[in-house]
Amino acid sequence: MPITFVNIWETKILDTIRTFLNAEFAGSIPVYTGDFKDMGSQSIRLNPVGSDLIERMTTAELREYIVDVSYTFKEKTVKKKKKLSQNVLKQQLKQKRHVPY
């Protein structure tokens, strides 16, 4: 019996990662797929790269999916004395405080 191809990129891969990131950051950072969009000062872009066949079985395939996750951070008031990474960490810590446990 042949294996039927089902495209699971959107429903099983990208939607699952998007849901996880929205829950992790309490929806404070927009998560999107596709071409670059200016989403304000912060955003996360999910870009499907490809999939590799790991194992072929009689009734299924085991695949590894590769996704590029890009974090965009824009801040006009970054102080020159502080490193950009310190500003990003400060922003993330502020947002983490608002995540309900």
CORNOR-V402253 format. One record per residue. N is the residue number from 1. RES is the residue in one small letter. PHI is phi in whole degrees, -180 to 180 (999 if undefined). PSI is psi in degrees with one decimal (none if undefined). D_LAST is the distance of its C-alpha to the last C-alpha in whole Angstrom. Layout:
N/RES/PHI/PSI/D_LAST
N/RES/PHI/PSI/D_LAST
//
This chain:
1/m/999/129.2/47
2/p/-73/154.4/46
3/i/-84/130.5/42
4/t/-88/130.9/41
5/f/-80/129.6/39
6/v/-129/122.3/36
7/n/-78/113.2/34
8/i/-110/9.1/30
9/w/-53/-55.7/29
10/e/-71/-51.4/28
11/t/-78/-38.8/26
12/k/-100/-29.9/25
13/i/-100/-66.8/25
14/l/-66/-43.1/24
15/d/-63/-37.0/22
16/t/-66/-44.3/20
17/i/-67/-41.8/19
18/r/-61/-43.7/19
19/t/-62/-43.6/16
20/f/-61/-47.6/14
21/l/-66/-39.3/15
22/n/-62/-39.9/14
23/a/-69/-40.9/11
24/e/-63/-41.8/10
25/f/-104/14.9/12
26/a/52/34.9/11
27/g/72/8.6/14
28/s/-80/-17.1/16
29/i/-118/119.4/18
30/p/-63/137.1/20
31/v/-118/127.5/21
32/y/-142/166.5/24
33/t/-122/164.2/27
34/g/98/-158.7/31
35/d/-65/159.4/33
36/f/-58/135.4/32
37/k/-129/138.0/31
38/d/-78/105.5/30
39/m/-109/24.4/27
40/g/101/-151.3/27
41/s/-78/-22.3/26
42/q/-142/146.6/23
43/s/-164/159.7/23
44/i/-123/127.3/22
45/r/-112/128.9/25
46/l/-103/123.5/25
47/n/-126/110.7/29
48/p/-65/129.6/30
49/v/-101/-46.7/33
50/g/173/-176.4/34
51/s/-142/147.0/34
52/d/-118/138.6/36
53/l/-77/121.5/37
54/i/-95/-46.0/36
55/e/-151/138.3/38
56/r/-108/126.7/40
57/m/-115/176.5/41
58/t/-66/-37.1/43
59/t/-118/6.5/41
60/a/-160/171.7/38
61/e/-129/141.7/37
62/l/-102/120.7/34
63/r/-124/152.5/33
64/e/-110/128.2/31
65/y/-104/137.0/30
66/i/-113/123.3/30
67/v/-128/131.2/28
68/d/-89/122.9/28
69/v/-110/113.9/25
70/s/-111/128.8/26
71/y/-105/123.0/24
72/t/-108/127.6/26
73/f/-131/120.5/25
74/k/-124/126.9/28
75/e/-143/123.2/28
76/k/-77/-24.9/32
77/t/-103/34.0/31
78/v/-69/123.8/30
79/k/-76/139.6/32
80/k/-66/-29.7/35
81/k/-72/-26.6/34
82/k/-95/146.3/31
83/k/-75/152.1/30
84/l/-58/-39.0/28
85/s/-62/-33.0/26
86/q/-68/-38.9/25
87/n/-66/-40.5/24
88/v/-64/-45.2/22
89/l/-61/-41.7/20
90/k/-61/-44.4/20
91/q/-60/-45.0/19
92/q/-66/-38.7/16
93/l/-66/-38.4/15
94/k/-60/-44.1/15
95/q/-71/-35.0/13
96/k/-62/-33.0/10
97/r/-63/-25.1/10
98/h/-91/-1.3/9
99/v/-83/118.8/6
100/p/-74/139.9/4
101/y/-108/none/0
//
